[in-house]
Amino acid sequence: MNINIISAITKSLETRSVKYGGFAAIITIAVIGAVIFLNLIVQQFSPQFDLTENKLFSLSDQTLRVLETMESPVTIYGIWEPGGANPHAQETAKRYAAKSDFIRFEEVDPDLNPGLLKRFDPHAQGLSKGSLVVAGEKGFKVIRPEDMYDVYYNQQQRPQITGVAVEKRITGALLYAGETPKVYEITGHQEPLLSALALKETVERENYGLQEINLFQSAVPEDAAALILNNPNTELASIETERLLAYLEQGGRLLVFLDYRSAAADSVNEVLASYGLRFDYGVVGELDLNYRIRVESPYEFLPVMKTHDIVNPLVEQNIPAFLPLPMGISVLDLRRRTVKITPFLTTSGNSFLRTDLNNTSLQQSPGDEPGPINLGVAVTDPEYSENGRQTRIVAISCGMLLEPPGSQIRGNIDIFMNSLSWIDDRPETLSVQSRSALVMPMSMSALKVLIFSAVFVVLIPLTLFILGLATWLRRRHL
């Protein structure tokens, strides 16, 4: 009886269905084991992949090069309650810590660590939850939540987040934590102050200290990283031009904006003449409609951006700038041989410079100077300074670049800050740019819509139907 049962079991195991079922079971067990083994390996290495379109959580090559040069420890503190972390700040800070042995990331509950917060808020101004603090041996830098994003205000003054600037802020803080270069804004000529234009915080956010100076009363301080001359409306005194020239001859850095209506053109040109530049009186008109802001006005337009460190980030991200009523800049033949001049903002060839402002024609007239016209120029003099510091100048022929409505254009602010970073020779802050947070809609022509409709609505379903029908017919005749 037992022999018959064993024989029956043996024969049943030899059947075709059991053999195929057993084989399938073995394959299933092997697949499950492989998945378990793979999960164990993955848990050991914890790989992460940034699948966002603009690589919001990836570090740029420029930041990685900064991390490679670090020689002292830095701690990045995330100031937020448990579960209240800013995902952009949290993930980006973790990547810094993962890429460098000198960086440590620590999340701090502000309610449980009041002593630590007092250290980073010595004047009791309030340290916002959601902030990052980059602390090194020389000092610390607080990155507030509102500083982590680029915000644009539309015509209705409604804010819109256009970019994520977490990496830009952290890398800048790593480079200059505890060291704040001082930028002096020249005053005394009825200039619109940067603080009045709400740009003081923008400058300080980029790790600069902004102060005012009257060159009629005092010389340029030795700790000046750069000078800003923003659209003076009265002439500079001779003592001021002398002090400016003396400063530049020692490797000084100058950023100057000038309006066609300014009475300071002659004295400013006196300073710039040694470096081969001259602001030309008049208003530039753009006739190429591709660059016009308004079709009916040739005097409000988008500049042509040439290859230069100041505008390369804007070109890469397709960020426009807006220049209302600019004048021209001429490059002089008579200048120092060591001077290198590079225009980075110009007009198209279909443009003009009009010096007769009583002429109301919207087209080029016989007395107008034909384009292209220089609007923004960068100057270097690498051999003239006695202390080895390279003289750098940026001249932009639009006094309203930073005034409304120009100040509401992100490209204008980027040109201003990039110019400041360039003359201060800070390439890292130029290269590490904000990541765009805009979700751009897909744009397709009528032909592309027709093609995609035919592929996804007709071709793919028809192919699947034919394959299914063929498989059914084949199995039916087995």
C-alpha positions as CSV (number, residue, x, y, z in Angstrom):
1,M,0.0,0.0,0.0
2,N,2.8,2.4,1.0
3,I,4.7,1.3,-2.1
4,N,1.8,2.2,-4.3
5,I,1.4,5.6,-2.7
6,I,5.1,6.4,-3.1
7,S,5.0,5.2,-6.7
8,A,2.0,7.4,-7.4
9,I,3.7,10.4,-5.9
10,T,6.8,9.8,-7.9
11,K,4.8,9.5,-11.1
12,S,2.9,12.7,-10.3
13,L,6.1,14.6,-9.9
14,E,7.2,13.4,-13.3
15,T,4.2,15.0,-15.0
16,R,4.7,17.9,-17.3
17,S,2.6,20.3,-15.2
18,V,4.6,19.6,-12.0
19,K,7.9,20.0,-13.8
20,Y,6.9,23.4,-15.2
21,G,5.3,24.5,-11.9
22,G,8.4,23.5,-9.9
23,F,10.6,25.3,-12.4
24,A,8.5,28.4,-12.0
25,A,8.6,28.1,-8.2
26,I,12.4,27.9,-8.3
27,I,12.6,31.0,-10.6
28,T,10.2,32.9,-8.3
29,I,12.3,32.0,-5.2
30,A,15.5,33.0,-7.0
31,V,14.0,36.4,-8.1
32,I,12.7,37.1,-4.5
33,G,16.2,36.3,-3.1
34,A,17.9,38.5,-5.7
35,V,15.6,41.4,-4.8
36,I,16.2,41.0,-1.1
37,F,20.0,40.8,-1.7
38,L,19.9,43.9,-3.9
39,N,17.9,45.8,-1.2
40,L,20.5,45.0,1.4
41,I,23.3,46.3,-0.9
42,V,21.3,49.5,-1.7
43,Q,20.7,50.1,2.0
44,Q,24.5,50.0,2.6
45,F,25.3,52.7,0.0
46,S,22.0,54.7,0.1
47,P,22.4,56.1,-3.5
48,Q,20.3,59.2,-4.4
49,F,19.4,60.5,-7.8
50,D,18.3,64.1,-8.6
51,L,15.5,63.6,-11.2
52,T,14.4,67.2,-11.1
53,E,14.5,69.0,-14.4
54,N,16.8,71.8,-13.2
55,K,18.9,69.6,-10.8
56,L,17.6,71.5,-7.8
57,F,19.4,69.1,-5.4
58,S,22.7,68.7,-7.3
59,L,25.8,70.6,-6.6
60,S,27.5,72.5,-9.5
61,D,31.0,71.8,-10.6
62,Q,32.1,75.2,-9.3
63,T,30.8,74.3,-5.8
64,L,32.6,71.0,-5.9
65,R,35.9,72.8,-6.7
66,V,35.3,75.1,-3.7
67,L,34.8,72.1,-1.5
68,E,38.1,70.5,-2.8
69,T,40.0,73.6,-1.6
70,M,38.6,73.6,1.9
71,E,41.1,73.3,4.8
72,S,39.1,74.2,7.9
73,P,36.0,72.7,9.4
74,V,32.6,74.2,8.8
75,T,29.2,73.3,10.3
76,I,25.9,74.0,8.6
77,Y,23.1,74.3,11.0
78,G,19.5,73.9,9.9
79,I,17.3,75.9,12.3
80,W,13.9,74.3,12.3
81,E,11.6,72.1,14.4
82,P,11.4,68.4,13.8
83,G,9.4,67.8,10.6
84,G,9.5,71.5,9.7
85,A,12.6,71.4,7.4
86,N,12.8,73.3,4.2
87,P,13.3,70.4,1.7
88,H,15.5,72.5,-0.6
89,A,17.7,73.7,2.3
90,Q,17.8,70.3,4.0
91,E,18.8,68.2,1.0
92,T,21.3,70.7,-0.4
93,A,23.0,71.0,3.0
94,K,23.2,67.2,3.3
95,R,24.9,67.0,-0.1
96,Y,27.6,69.5,1.0
97,A,28.3,67.3,4.1
98,A,28.4,64.2,1.9
99,K,30.9,65.8,-0.5
100,S,33.4,67.1,2.0
101,D,35.0,65.8,5.2
102,F,35.3,69.3,6.4
103,I,31.6,70.0,6.4
104,R,29.1,68.8,9.0
105,F,25.4,69.3,8.8
106,E,23.3,69.5,12.0
107,E,19.6,70.2,12.4
108,V,18.8,72.3,15.5
109,D,15.4,72.7,17.2
110,P,15.2,76.4,18.0
111,D,13.0,75.8,21.0
112,L,15.4,73.3,22.6
113,N,18.7,75.2,21.9
114,P,18.2,78.9,22.8
115,G,21.9,79.2,23.8
116,L,23.0,78.2,20.3
117,L,20.6,80.6,18.7
118,K,21.8,83.5,20.9
119,R,25.3,82.8,19.6
120,F,24.1,83.4,16.0
121,D,21.8,86.3,16.9
122,P,23.9,88.4,19.3
123,H,21.9,91.6,18.7
124,A,18.6,89.8,19.4
125,Q,17.1,90.7,16.0
126,G,15.4,87.3,15.7
127,L,16.6,84.2,13.9
128,S,13.9,82.9,11.7
129,K,12.9,79.3,11.7
130,G,13.9,77.7,8.4
131,S,17.2,79.5,8.3
132,L,20.6,78.0,7.6
133,V,23.7,79.1,9.5
134,V,27.1,78.4,8.0
135,A,29.7,78.6,10.9
136,G,33.4,78.4,10.4
137,E,36.6,79.3,12.3
138,K,36.5,82.9,11.2
139,G,32.8,83.6,11.9
140,F,29.3,82.7,10.6
141,K,26.8,83.6,8.0
142,V,23.0,83.4,8.5
143,I,21.0,82.5,5.4
144,R,17.4,83.5,6.0
145,P,14.5,81.6,4.4
146,E,13.6,84.5,2.1
147,D,17.2,84.6,0.9
148,M,17.0,81.1,-0.4
149,Y,14.8,82.0,-3.3
150,D,14.8,84.5,-6.2
151,V,11.5,86.4,-6.1
152,Y,10.1,88.5,-8.9
153,Y,7.2,91.0,-8.4
154,N,4.9,91.2,-11.4
155,Q,3.0,94.4,-12.4
156,Q,0.4,93.7,-9.7
157,Q,3.3,93.5,-7.2
158,R,2.5,89.9,-6.5
159,P,5.6,87.9,-5.6
160,Q,6.5,84.8,-7.7
161,I,9.4,82.5,-6.9
162,T,11.6,82.2,-10.0
163,G,14.6,80.4,-8.7
164,V,16.1,78.4,-5.9
165,A,19.3,80.1,-4.5
166,V,20.3,77.7,-1.7
167,E,23.5,76.5,-3.2
168,K,24.5,80.0,-4.3
169,R,24.1,81.3,-0.7
170,I,25.8,78.3,1.0
171,T,28.8,78.4,-1.4
172,G,29.1,82.2,-1.0
173,A,29.0,81.7,2.8
174,L,31.7,79.0,2.7
175,L,34.0,81.4,0.8
176,Y,33.5,84.4,2.9
177,A,32.1,83.3,6.3
178,G,33.6,85.8,8.7
179,E,35.2,87.9,6.0
180,T,33.0,90.6,4.5
181,P,34.5,92.7,1.7
182,K,33.5,96.3,2.0
183,V,31.9,98.1,-1.0
184,Y,31.7,101.9,-0.8
185,E,28.9,103.8,-2.6
186,I,30.1,107.3,-3.6
187,T,27.7,110.0,-2.5
188,G,27.5,113.8,-2.6
189,H,26.1,114.2,-6.1
190,Q,22.4,113.6,-5.7
191,E,22.8,109.9,-6.5
192,P,19.9,107.5,-5.9
193,L,21.3,105.5,-3.0
194,L,21.2,101.8,-3.2
195,S,19.4,101.7,0.2
196,A,16.7,103.9,-1.2
197,L,16.3,101.5,-4.2
198,A,15.9,98.6,-1.8
199,L,19.2,97.1,-3.0
200,K,21.2,97.3,0.2
201,E,20.0,93.9,1.4
202,T,20.7,92.4,-2.1
203,V,24.3,93.5,-1.9
204,E,24.7,92.3,1.7
205,R,23.1,89.0,0.8
206,E,26.0,88.4,-1.5
207,N,28.4,88.7,1.5
208,Y,29.4,92.3,0.9
209,G,29.3,95.1,3.5
210,L,27.9,98.3,1.9
211,Q,28.9,101.7,3.2
212,E,28.7,105.3,1.9
213,I,31.7,107.6,1.2
214,N,32.0,111.2,0.1
215,L,35.3,111.5,-1.8
216,F,35.2,115.3,-1.4
217,Q,35.7,114.8,2.4
218,S,38.0,111.8,2.5
219,A,40.1,109.5,0.4
220,V,39.2,106.0,-0.6
221,P,39.7,103.7,2.5
222,E,42.3,101.0,2.3
223,D,39.8,98.3,3.0
224,A,37.7,99.2,-0.1
225,A,37.0,96.1,-2.2
226,A,35.2,98.2,-4.8
227,L,33.5,101.6,-5.4
228,I,30.0,102.1,-6.9
229,L,29.1,105.4,-8.6
230,N,25.4,105.1,-9.4
231,N,24.2,107.8,-11.7
232,P,25.5,111.1,-10.2
233,N,23.5,114.2,-11.1
234,T,26.2,116.8,-10.4
235,E,29.8,117.2,-11.4
236,L,32.6,115.5,-9.4
237,A,35.0,118.0,-7.9
238,S,38.6,117.9,-9.1
239,I,39.7,116.4,-5.7
240,E,37.3,113.6,-6.2
241,T,38.5,112.7,-9.7
242,E,42.1,112.8,-8.4
243,R,41.3,110.4,-5.6
244,L,39.4,108.1,-8.0
245,L,42.3,108.0,-10.4
246,A,44.8,107.4,-7.6
247,Y,42.6,104.6,-6.3
248,L,42.3,103.0,-9.7
249,E,46.1,103.3,-10.4
250,Q,46.6,101.1,-7.3
251,G,44.5,98.3,-8.6
252,G,41.1,99.7,-7.6
253,R,37.8,98.5,-8.7
254,L,35.0,100.8,-10.0
255,L,31.4,100.1,-11.1
256,V,29.7,103.2,-12.7
257,F,26.2,103.8,-14.1
258,L,25.5,107.1,-15.9
259,D,22.3,108.6,-17.4
260,Y,22.2,110.8,-20.5
261,R,20.6,113.6,-18.4
262,S,23.4,113.6,-15.8
263,A,25.6,116.8,-15.4
264,A,28.5,114.6,-14.2
265,A,29.4,113.2,-17.7
266,D,32.5,115.4,-18.2
267,S,34.0,114.6,-14.8
268,V,33.3,110.9,-15.1
269,N,34.8,110.8,-18.6
270,E,37.9,112.5,-17.2
271,V,38.4,109.5,-14.9
272,L,37.6,106.9,-17.6
273,A,39.7,108.5,-20.4
274,S,42.9,107.0,-19.1
275,Y,41.3,103.5,-19.5
276,G,40.0,104.2,-23.0
277,L,36.3,104.9,-22.3
278,R,33.9,107.7,-22.9
279,F,30.2,108.1,-22.2
280,D,28.6,109.6,-25.4
281,Y,25.8,112.1,-24.9
282,G,22.5,111.1,-26.5
283,V,19.9,108.4,-26.5
284,V,20.2,105.0,-28.2
285,G,17.4,103.7,-30.3
286,E,16.9,100.1,-31.4
287,L,15.1,99.5,-34.7
288,D,15.3,95.7,-34.6
289,L,11.8,94.7,-33.4
290,N,13.2,91.4,-31.9
291,Y,14.8,93.5,-29.1
292,R,12.1,96.1,-28.6
293,I,10.0,96.2,-25.4
294,R,7.3,98.2,-27.0
295,V,6.9,98.3,-30.8
296,E,6.0,102.0,-30.7
297,S,9.2,103.0,-28.8
298,P,12.7,102.3,-30.0
299,Y,14.3,103.7,-26.8
300,E,13.2,100.9,-24.5
301,F,14.8,97.6,-25.5
302,L,16.7,94.4,-24.6
303,P,20.4,94.7,-25.0
304,V,22.5,92.2,-27.1
305,M,24.6,90.2,-24.6
306,K,28.1,89.3,-25.7
307,T,30.3,86.5,-24.3
308,H,31.6,87.7,-20.9
309,D,31.6,86.4,-17.3
310,I,29.1,89.1,-16.3
311,V,26.3,88.1,-18.7
312,N,27.2,84.5,-19.5
313,P,24.9,83.2,-16.7
314,L,22.0,85.3,-18.1
315,V,22.5,83.9,-21.6
316,E,22.6,80.3,-20.3
317,Q,19.4,80.7,-18.5
318,N,17.7,82.9,-21.1
319,I,17.2,85.8,-18.6
320,P,16.5,89.1,-20.3
321,A,17.6,92.6,-19.2
322,F,15.9,95.9,-19.9
323,L,17.7,99.2,-20.6
324,P,15.4,102.3,-20.8
325,L,16.9,105.4,-22.5
326,P,20.6,104.4,-22.5
327,M,23.3,106.4,-24.1
328,G,26.4,105.0,-25.8
329,I,30.0,104.2,-24.7
330,S,32.9,104.8,-27.1
331,V,36.2,102.9,-26.9
332,L,39.0,105.4,-27.4
333,D,42.1,104.8,-29.6
334,L,44.3,106.8,-27.2
335,R,44.7,104.6,-24.1
336,R,47.2,102.7,-22.1
337,R,48.6,99.7,-24.0
338,T,48.0,97.4,-21.0
339,V,44.3,98.1,-20.9
340,K,41.9,95.4,-22.2
341,I,38.4,96.5,-23.1
342,T,35.5,94.1,-23.6
343,P,32.0,95.2,-24.5
344,F,29.4,92.8,-23.0
345,L,26.2,94.8,-23.7
346,T,25.6,96.2,-27.1
347,T,22.8,96.9,-29.6
348,S,22.0,95.2,-32.9
349,G,23.4,96.6,-36.1
350,N,20.0,98.1,-36.8
351,S,20.3,100.9,-34.2
352,F,21.4,104.4,-33.7
353,L,22.7,107.0,-31.2
354,R,20.8,110.3,-31.4
355,T,22.4,113.4,-30.0
356,D,19.8,115.8,-31.2
357,L,17.1,115.1,-28.6
358,N,14.7,117.6,-30.2
359,N,14.4,115.2,-33.1
360,T,11.2,113.1,-32.4
361,S,11.6,110.8,-35.4
362,L,11.3,107.1,-34.5
363,Q,13.6,106.2,-37.4
364,Q,17.3,106.8,-37.9
365,S,18.0,110.3,-39.1
366,P,21.1,111.6,-41.1
367,G,22.7,113.1,-37.9
368,D,22.4,109.9,-35.9
369,E,25.4,107.6,-35.3
370,P,24.7,104.1,-36.7
371,G,24.9,101.0,-34.6
372,P,26.0,98.7,-33.1
373,I,26.4,100.9,-30.0
374,N,28.3,99.8,-26.8
375,L,26.1,99.9,-23.7
376,G,28.1,98.0,-21.1
377,V,31.9,97.6,-21.1
378,A,34.4,95.8,-18.9
379,V,38.0,97.1,-18.5
380,T,41.0,95.4,-17.0
381,D,44.5,96.8,-16.6
382,P,46.6,93.9,-15.4
383,E,50.1,95.5,-15.5
384,Y,49.7,99.0,-14.2
385,S,49.1,98.6,-10.5
386,E,52.1,98.6,-8.3
387,N,50.8,96.2,-5.7
388,G,50.0,93.4,-8.2
389,R,46.2,93.9,-7.9
390,Q,44.4,94.1,-11.2
391,T,42.5,97.3,-12.0
392,R,38.9,96.6,-13.1
393,I,36.2,98.9,-14.2
394,V,32.6,98.2,-15.4
395,A,30.8,101.1,-17.1
396,I,27.1,100.8,-18.0
397,S,25.4,103.6,-20.0
398,C,22.0,103.4,-18.4
399,G,21.4,105.4,-15.2
400,M,18.0,103.9,-14.7
401,L,19.2,100.3,-14.8
402,L,18.5,100.0,-11.0
403,E,15.6,102.3,-10.8
404,P,11.9,101.4,-11.4
405,P,10.8,99.8,-13.7
406,G,14.3,98.5,-14.4
407,S,14.8,97.4,-10.8
408,Q,11.9,95.0,-11.1
409,I,13.6,93.0,-13.9
410,R,15.7,90.1,-12.6
411,G,18.2,90.5,-15.4
412,N,19.0,94.0,-14.4
413,I,19.7,93.0,-10.8
414,D,21.8,90.1,-12.1
415,I,23.9,92.4,-14.3
416,F,24.5,94.7,-11.3
417,M,25.5,91.9,-8.9
418,N,27.5,90.0,-11.5
419,S,29.4,93.2,-12.4
420,L,30.2,93.7,-8.7
421,S,31.4,90.1,-8.4
422,W,33.5,90.4,-11.5
423,I,35.3,93.6,-10.5
424,D,35.9,92.0,-7.1
425,D,37.3,89.0,-8.9
426,R,34.9,86.4,-7.3
427,P,34.3,83.9,-10.1
428,E,32.6,81.4,-7.9
429,T,29.7,83.7,-7.1
430,L,29.3,84.3,-10.8
431,S,29.4,80.6,-11.8
432,V,27.1,79.3,-9.0
433,Q,23.7,80.4,-10.2
434,S,20.2,80.0,-8.8
435,R,18.3,77.0,-10.2
436,S,15.1,78.0,-12.1
437,A,11.9,77.1,-10.2
438,L,9.7,77.9,-13.1
439,V,7.7,75.1,-14.7
440,M,7.6,76.0,-18.4
441,P,4.7,74.7,-20.4
442,M,5.3,72.5,-23.4
443,S,5.0,74.4,-26.6
444,M,4.1,72.4,-29.8
445,S,3.2,73.4,-33.3
446,A,0.0,72.2,-35.0
447,L,2.1,69.7,-37.0
448,K,3.7,68.2,-33.8
449,V,0.3,67.9,-32.2
450,L,-1.0,66.0,-35.2
451,I,2.0,63.7,-35.2
452,F,1.8,62.9,-31.5
453,S,-1.9,62.4,-31.7
454,A,-1.4,59.9,-34.6
455,V,1.3,58.0,-32.7
456,F,-0.4,57.7,-29.2
457,V,-4.0,57.6,-30.3
458,V,-3.8,55.5,-33.5
459,L,-0.4,53.8,-34.1
460,I,0.4,52.5,-30.6
461,P,-3.2,51.1,-29.9
462,L,-3.3,49.6,-33.4
463,T,0.1,47.9,-32.9
464,L,-1.0,46.4,-29.6
465,F,-4.2,45.2,-31.1
466,I,-2.4,43.4,-34.0
467,L,0.1,41.8,-31.7
468,G,-2.6,40.6,-29.4
469,L,-4.7,39.2,-32.3
470,A,-1.6,37.4,-33.7
471,T,-0.8,35.9,-30.3
472,W,-4.5,34.7,-29.9
473,L,-4.5,33.1,-33.4
474,R,-1.2,31.4,-32.8
475,R,-2.3,29.9,-29.4
476,R,-5.7,28.8,-30.9
477,H,-4.0,26.5,-33.4
478,L,-1.6,24.9,-30.9
